[in-house]
Amino acid sequence: MALFEVSLALSYLVFTWITLTGASAAQTMKVPGAGEQAAEQSHRQDSADLLVFIALLTLTILTIWLFKHRRFRFIHETGLAMIYGLFMGVILRYGLTQTPTAPRVLYNCSLVNGSESLLVNVSGRYFEYKLQGEVENLHDPGRSEALQKVTFDPEVFFNILLPPIIFYAGYSLKRRHFFRNLGSILAYAFLGTTVSCFVTGSVFYGFVCLARAVGALKEIFHFTDCLFFGAIISATDPVTVLAIFNELRVDVDLYALLFGESVLNDAIAITLASSISAYSPSMQNTFDTAAVFICIGRFLVVLSGSFAIGAATGIMTAVVTKFTRLHEFPLLETALFFLLSWSTFLLAEACALTGIVAVLFCGITQAHYTYNNLSAESKERTKQLFELLNFLAENFIFSYMGLALFTFQKHIFNPIIIIGALLAILLGRACNIYPLSFFLNLRRRNKIGFNFQHMMMFAGLRGAVAFALAIRDTETEAQQAIFTTTLLLVFFTVWVMGGGTTPMLSWLHIRVGVDPDQDPLGHSDTFQPLQSDGISRTKNESAWLFRMWYIFDHNYLKPLLTHAGPPLTSTLPRCCEPLARCLTSPQAYENQEQLQDDDSMLVLGDADVILTTPESAANGSSSRIMTGNGQPPISDEGLEMDGGAGHDAELVGRGTRLVLHASDGEQLT
Amino acid sequence: MALFEVSLALSYLVFTWITLTGASAAQTMKVPGAGEQAAEQSHRQDSADLLVFIALLTLTILTIWLFKHRRFRFIHETGLAMIYGLFMGVILRYGLTQTPTAPRVLYNCSLVNGSESLLVNVSGRYFEYKLQGEVENLHDPGRSEALQKVTFDPEVFFNILLPPIIFYAGYSLKRRHFFRNLGSILAYAFLGTTVSCFVTGSVFYGFVCLARAVGALKEIFHFTDCLFFGAIISATDPVTVLAIFNELRVDVDLYALLFGESVLNDAIAITLASSISAYSPSMQNTFDTAAVFICIGRFLVVLSGSFAIGAATGIMTAVVTKFTRLHEFPLLETALFFLLSWSTFLLAEACALTGIVAVLFCGITQAHYTYNNLSAESKERTKQLFELLNFLAENFIFSYMGLALFTFQKHIFNPIIIIGALLAILLGRACNIYPLSFFLNLRRRNKIGFNFQHMMMFAGLRGAVAFALAIRDTETEAQQAIFTTTLLLVFFTVWVMGGGTTPMLSWLHIRVGVDPDQDPLGHSDTFQPLQSDGISRTKNESAWLFRMWYIFDHNYLKPLLTHAGPPLTSTLPRCCEPLARCLTSPQAYENQEQLQDDDSMLVLGDADVILTTPESAANGSSSRIMTGNGQPPISDEGLEMDGGAGHDAELVGRGTRLVLHASDGEQLT
């Protein structure tokens, strides 16, 4: 049967190939409508180019299925996509004979240099010509053009392929585990990425100097180039490792740490990279305090601005879906959700901020607020839609990376730089994880063990974001060398480190097979009694800040923006009663009543006493847990996206007030 | 509440507007990274342009919801989208002050004329410049450029926006009603559209000659231009009217006729238009027999080639989904389905065929075969995905049409031509519907009444396809006049005729509130006894051909390509037994057993005697109906996509053989 399946996949490829050949044969045939001929031919060529990618993706999907079906884990789907891309790149590079296109007119001139567009006056009619870029290989225009066509606009990555990936990361974030480890995640993402950026950049600069000293390097590398490399290569990829983690159900805290870090550090890396490239390049190698402060200021403005836009659009979507009865028409609701989420990205880009960061926070806000207001059908639809978009975009990027190794025409391979870069990123990652973990462990009750630290070190794969940042600008030779190095590092980390994840997990004795939804409460299907280990593991290290935010969110933001939560009439002071009544949705009152005699309660808040009844835990239902004064404690179920139905099961309004009376620092379960 | 909702919608628009203004203000501020400045600015401008459309779509969605909520029917969502587009067009045209962009270098030269690209040699480095088009307004480059940006590439319509619309039309086709009226639909689509094209073209040419005679026209209109106009304007739009029909549940046969015709005539119109524009333009006004035959030959080749590609990809997807266990992973399955369906379009375009036609037949094939093999989740996913894409693409096109009236810069308004075109399309439509209906009624038992004919005449709205064909090429003045005329005709038909659909239906006494799934079998929820009228209404006019195809499909194709249908072992001759056993899926045997004692049977086949038990009909379940010799007759449930669960309830294998024994021409129910 396996043979049959593979032959199916191959036959599809052959079929596409034959059609493509047929298509290029058709192009040499007489094409009617002589005036439109060139346009039609280029249109057909575009279609054929896109087909190459679709064929690659189809092949990848079929092979992924085969691997999943047979439970192969030594290589991940992204690694596969890259391998197929590599093959296709080889074929395109060495196997393609392209008929030269329409002759181009050659002008000799000394005026135009980097001018964006030319106006040509032909007997009174003006034609506009736009700069396409520099032409390298003048004598073989056919092939280089064909390759250039397949190597398409890096803007596409940023505007079309990355946003759904990042949005989905935010939208599908397991927020309970994320928020529990928020402090550490922020530390790794902000401090760690910055540290990693500068360490990597400096070490890399050392190797660059070494290479120049031994004469192996001709390109001019400024220190800012090296820092830029440090920034882009510090963006770790959440895709590959976490897919394996998800499949193996690795420990939830490790998962939350790695996922949170890799999602947020994309944002930081992007902002860092743009700040560094904005650091006035005329003054390089001389230290300019003002420029550094401008750079830091820019970093902060861009980050907070993008965050604000993302959160604002998310909140607006929540308001619109709450106060209109849009949920009667799931199609309209889904379309609105999709459009508003996408507009976040464009809005941020139009304001010269970072769309990726905005879209990440938009995803988190949408999941936290808007998701509660959607109809059941729209909940499914939005999740599935973005899951699909994410899947397609991801595999597309990885197969494109494979392709780029052969079709990109300005590679600069320099062994010293490549090896230096590899050492630099390992060192940079080490300087991120180990010292930070040490400092975090000083304050964390739930220590990050050495096995976790080693795993985090090992799981620092580089992927789509690093690649997209590197390909964005490949004008100077230094940038071309950086692009080549980044591409090779992505290959190395995805294949070697991605492939080694499963052996590494067992070697480090990290437990797998954990049910992420049930485990931390100690009443998963296989009953586990609460142990002191289990309790300390779930310690929320940023307890105070987190709790203040949680109360504010639960008492005011959630009731305001969603149908869930306690009614505002019970949380706002008396004087605001009319306003509160106007803003509270009827469902909120129902929820309150329903919840007051609801038996299924999940617990995260501070509780004085925890009573777990083994019977209820053993039969799979969640146990009723009482706080010291007999009130049901806070659940963080409201923070959790997965599990759909549990969403409206919000907690009792007065439960939140309890937190303030509960003694701080007690056990958190 | 309504006030609140509208204010919400408006506040979103204002918000977007402010941000856009802020964005353009930010653009005038100092942008760091001087080298990338121009690229960054153009990137931000692109984002802002796209935002305009997203804001428009969002506003449209909110208003659509409001209208649906309040059950307004005097204007349809597409009409609304156009109105918003118009407003935005006015603002962009008269309200936008654009800072002029980077200065362009002006060259005087006599060599370059229509050359696609220029090579410029600047001291040894070669830069390539690509033709952007002719510049009209040299002295106000800022505004014209900004408008040009919003007026984007017509290729986008063809490659990105139309395919999902057409695919969805094929995928969601109610095949039972479609196949029952196949003969008439094909007649209207093939003959009718061709007749309409030539009548409209000729009448239009008459008006053009008239306009030139009275001196109201300066442009050169060839007869081929007029025929081209006839072709593009013959593509009626399935969107607007059918959305209303669907909502009001209009008579299923009228629905099937109109839907089938408007979907297929898009394909015919596109093929006609490309054949006409390929008709060697050097010999116009002289009749060239060879060129006409080449044109007809081309038409047939393109149509059949596109059909073949569409069907082939559909069948391939069916085979892949049948013989792999991909349905264990709905995400992979959906992704594969999406990619293969999209690749149909590209494949056809790469082969110089018509992607739209291919994608339409691909949609029909996917719904007929592949859909049966998908997992339950993928069935939902694919339907919802394409529904969303269709919705977004449709509204985008209609709001873009509104925008184009003001932002397109080469409009040629000529009152005589516009009024002439309106009369021409009415006459062309009349020559399509009335004579054809007369001839069809000669052979149909279930006559197409005059009220249906009037409704079909009235429902000939023009929409996305006509617009996309017209905008594709606007180089000559005749083409520009045709574009303007088409745009205005779309406005007129969508607003006036689309808005008048509901009154027209009641004026023509066409029954509404029909349940499309239950009605023809006479056992809908509200019990209707079978009447002679009901029986003649469901007469399948192309009985013999249809039945032959149906038997072949049911006995061989369905079992080969899907899990449904009778096992091949029972339909193929004995000698093929090993092959049949290999190709039959295990589910087919199960289906067979399950169906032999299954009570829920739907009926379409030829049956000698029909027994309807009023009890079973009244309680809503489908009734058991027996043929003369006591065997359950053929159901056409297998041809039906909607109703999901009913799919696997395929009929008994031996039932099909019965048809051959059943007397031909008996009643069909």
Interface residues (C-beta under 8 A of the other chain):
Chain A: F4 E5 L8 Y12 F15 T16 T19 L20 G22 A23 A26 Q27 V31 P32 G33 G35 E36 A38 E40 H43 R44 D46 S47 A48 L50 L51 I54 A55 L57 T58 I61 L62 I64 W65 K68 H69 T101 A102 R104 V105 L106 Y107 N108 C109 S110 L111 V112 N113 S115 E116 S117 L118 L119 V120 N121 V122 S123 R125 Y126 F127 E128 Y129 K130 L131 Q132 G133 E134 V135 L138 E155 N159 S277 A278 S280 P281 R298 M316 V319 V320 F323 T324 R325 L326 E328 F329 L331 L332 T334 A335 L336 F338 L339 L340 W342 S343 L346 L347 E349 A350 C351 A352 G355 E380 R381 Q384 L385 E387 L388 F391 L392 D473 E475
Chain B: F4 E5 L8 Y12 F15 T16 T19 L20 G22 A23 A26 Q27 V31 P32 G33 G35 E36 A38 E40 H43 R44 D46 S47 A48 L50 L51 I54 A55 L57 T58 I61 L62 I64 W65 K68 H69 T101 A102 R104 V105 L106 Y107 N108 C109 S110 L111 V112 N113 S115 E116 S117 L118 L119 V120 N121 V122 S123 R125 Y126 F127 E128 Y129 K130 L131 Q132 G133 E134 V135 L138 E155 N159 S277 A278 S280 P281 R298 M316 V319 V320 F323 T324 R325 L326 E328 F329 L331 L332 T334 A335 L336 F338 L339 L340 W342 S343 L346 L347 E349 A350 C351 A352 G355 E380 R381 Q384 L385 E387 L388 F391 L392 D473 E475
